[in-house]
Amino acid sequence: MKTAQTQQITPELRQWIVQQAQAGHSAEAVLKSMLASGWAEEVAVEAMEATLRHHLEQRAVDQGLPPAVEVPDPSLDDSPLYLDAGDRQVCILQAMYQPRVVVFGGLLSDEECEQLIALAKPRLARSLTVAIKTGGEEVNADRTSNGMFFQRGENELVRRIEARIARLVNWPEERGEGLQVLHYRPGTEYKPHYDYFDPAEPGTPTILKRGGQRVGTVIMYLAEPDKGGGTVFPEVHLEIAPKRGNAVFFSYERAHPSTRTLHGGSPVVAGEKWIATKWLRERRFL
């Protein structure tokens, strides 16, 4: 019998896998057939995953979608309950693969949440968004919060949180934008939007010079409103409660709605909501 060390993933095998998928056979059925033919399980699984991933990517590009890029991603292959964030164990509360959404429990301590709010308060101003027409910044009626930015690595607290995030999602710290803190009062919200920069907009080339596309987002909840204020993904009917210390991560491998990462911050009904957002870029952010 062949062994995993001698079996080769040939072009003929890849073609056969694609043909089975196009014929409507499930991944489980294809894998079972390969195992019955003497393929080692680890080789069969690797061949299927790589072949189908390449096939789907090629189909997407043929249909006019932008090419997929590498994205940050937590190490969840073995369905761990906790991940080692270096200085802290962080719980995995929920994971979705399409779109790629992971909810972290206890990413921040209560003390860290309070410290971020205290440092941010004196510097708050009406939140701006990237001006996609020019590459600058502008007030956007869809975003009614107040906010501020920390420079990357600005102080010990920010450095500690940035290092923790980098380890959790396997993405270099230098590829992150500065940490943004936002404050929402009753009635304020951020209507559903995408975090990537639309390639069709005239200001996008200017924006991309600073570090390429955004490829991932981490939203950390610093203070809980009494009602409302959840993070919603309307296309997949998902809402994440703004529990203090927890965070939601999501990534988007191409600047296109097919990623299904449309999301927003629901209106705060009662109380106040504080969050910290970290956007991750393709390359080193300047």
ChimeraX attribute file (.defattr): number of C-alpha atoms within 10 A of each C-alpha:
attribute: neighborCount
match mode: 1-to-1
recipient: residues
	/A:1	7
	/A:2	11
	/A:3	12
	/A:4	13
	/A:5	8
	/A:6	7
	/A:7	13
	/A:8	13
	/A:9	14
	/A:10	10
	/A:11	10
	/A:12	8
	/A:13	16
	/A:14	17
	/A:15	12
	/A:16	14
	/A:17	23
	/A:18	17
	/A:19	12
	/A:20	14
	/A:21	16
	/A:22	10
	/A:23	9
	/A:24	8
	/A:25	13
	/A:26	12
	/A:27	16
	/A:28	9
	/A:29	12
	/A:30	18
	/A:31	18
	/A:32	14
	/A:33	13
	/A:34	19
	/A:35	16
	/A:36	10
	/A:37	11
	/A:38	13
	/A:39	20
	/A:40	17
	/A:41	15
	/A:42	10
	/A:43	17
	/A:44	21
	/A:45	17
	/A:46	11
	/A:47	19
	/A:48	21
	/A:49	13
	/A:50	11
	/A:51	20
	/A:52	16
	/A:53	12
	/A:54	14
	/A:55	16
	/A:56	12
	/A:57	16
	/A:58	14
	/A:59	12
	/A:60	15
	/A:61	12
	/A:62	11
	/A:63	9
	/A:64	8
	/A:65	16
	/A:66	15
	/A:67	14
	/A:68	15
	/A:69	12
	/A:70	11
	/A:71	19
	/A:72	22
	/A:73	19
	/A:74	17
	/A:75	13
	/A:76	13
	/A:77	6
	/A:78	6
	/A:79	9
	/A:80	10
	/A:81	12
	/A:82	15
	/A:83	18
	/A:84	12
	/A:85	18
	/A:86	14
	/A:87	10
	/A:88	14
	/A:89	16
	/A:90	20
	/A:91	18
	/A:92	20
	/A:93	15
	/A:94	13
	/A:95	18
	/A:96	10
	/A:97	9
	/A:98	14
	/A:99	19
	/A:100	17
	/A:101	22
	/A:102	22
	/A:103	22
	/A:104	24
	/A:105	20
	/A:106	20
	/A:107	25
	/A:108	21
	/A:109	14
	/A:110	13
	/A:111	10
	/A:112	17
	/A:113	19
	/A:114	15
	/A:115	13
	/A:116	19
	/A:117	18
	/A:118	11
	/A:119	12
	/A:120	19
	/A:121	15
	/A:122	9
	/A:123	13
	/A:124	16
	/A:125	13
	/A:126	15
	/A:127	21
	/A:128	18
	/A:129	13
	/A:130	17
	/A:131	18
	/A:132	20
	/A:133	13
	/A:134	15
	/A:135	17
	/A:136	14
	/A:137	13
	/A:138	14
	/A:139	13
	/A:140	14
	/A:141	13
	/A:142	14
	/A:143	19
	/A:144	21
	/A:145	22
	/A:146	19
	/A:147	21
	/A:148	21
	/A:149	19
	/A:150	17
	/A:151	13
	/A:152	18
	/A:153	17
	/A:154	12
	/A:155	10
	/A:156	9
	/A:157	12
	/A:158	18
	/A:159	16
	/A:160	14
	/A:161	17
	/A:162	22
	/A:163	17
	/A:164	22
	/A:165	22
	/A:166	21
	/A:167	18
	/A:168	22
	/A:169	21
	/A:170	14
	/A:171	21
	/A:172	18
	/A:173	20
	/A:174	18
	/A:175	20
	/A:176	26
	/A:177	23
	/A:178	21
	/A:179	22
	/A:180	20
	/A:181	28
	/A:182	24
	/A:183	25
	/A:184	23
	/A:185	19
	/A:186	17
	/A:187	16
	/A:188	21
	/A:189	24
	/A:190	19
	/A:191	16
	/A:192	18
	/A:193	14
	/A:194	16
	/A:195	20
	/A:196	22
	/A:197	23
	/A:198	16
	/A:199	15
	/A:200	10
	/A:201	13
	/A:202	14
	/A:203	18
	/A:204	22
	/A:205	18
	/A:206	14
	/A:207	18
	/A:208	18
	/A:209	12
	/A:210	15
	/A:211	18
	/A:212	20
	/A:213	26
	/A:214	25
	/A:215	25
	/A:216	26
	/A:217	21
	/A:218	22
	/A:219	22
	/A:220	27
	/A:221	26
	/A:222	28
	/A:223	20
	/A:224	21
	/A:225	21
	/A:226	14
	/A:227	16
	/A:228	21
	/A:229	30
	/A:230	22
	/A:231	20
	/A:232	20
	/A:233	20
	/A:234	14
	/A:235	11
	/A:236	13
	/A:237	7
	/A:238	12
	/A:239	16
	/A:240	16
	/A:241	18
	/A:242	26
	/A:243	17
	/A:244	22
	/A:245	21
	/A:246	23
	/A:247	25
	/A:248	23
	/A:249	24
	/A:250	23
	/A:251	27
	/A:252	28
	/A:253	22
	/A:254	20
	/A:255	22
	/A:256	19
	/A:257	14
	/A:258	14
	/A:259	15
	/A:260	16
	/A:261	27
	/A:262	19
	/A:263	20
	/A:264	22
	/A:265	22
	/A:266	18
	/A:267	21
	/A:268	21
	/A:269	17
	/A:270	15
	/A:271	16
	/A:272	19
	/A:273	29
	/A:274	25
	/A:275	23
	/A:276	22
	/A:277	20
	/A:278	20
	/A:279	20
	/A:280	28
	/A:281	26
	/A:282	22
	/A:283	19
	/A:284	15
	/A:285	20
	/A:286	12
